Amino acid sequence: MPRSGKEARERLENAALELFAVRGFDAVTTAEIAALAGVTERTFFRHFPDKREVLFDGERRLTGWVTEALASVPAGVAPWPTMRRTVDLLVPPLEANREGGERLAAIAAATPALQERAAAKEAHLIALIAELLIARDVTPEEASLVARTCWGALAHAIGSWRAAPGTSLQPHVDRAFDLLEGLLSGASPGSHTGAA
């Protein structure tokens, strides 16, 4: 049996991901998740309201990473560079969680109901980023645009990274932001890479 609530929660998450990956989300019950994790179903419901939330518990960690990373950027930095630095600070924890993130993405892609939940969670995170920027005296309009654009660039980079096993995330992040900056400056793709 797990010795702590944190350990039980982690075991439940791992058990759920394992079962969902093998049998599909809809075919797995909370009782089966609890059994594989070595806890009771009652313990499951102490940690999660339903089996969907086991998958999206990583949002809590991601929210913490984002909040901490953004807070570490000095207050006087402009909104776009603030978010660019924030994204770079998110790379190490995202890389450390690559396996779990990839399993979650595959399970969500195969389950329409989870795609809707994933979209809602992403919207919530973007709104949080905007709120954090507004707290740094960024106008609401700018905060919303910067949050959506930077998160979109990071999501694009993560997609490229997952499609290229064995690579690290940072080059994909750099490439996504370089492409975006090139588009905004009117440069053709690749023209900012040093070609004359």
Order of alpha helices (4+ residues) and beta strands (2+ residues): alpha-alpha-alpha-alpha-alpha-alpha-alpha-alpha-alpha-alpha
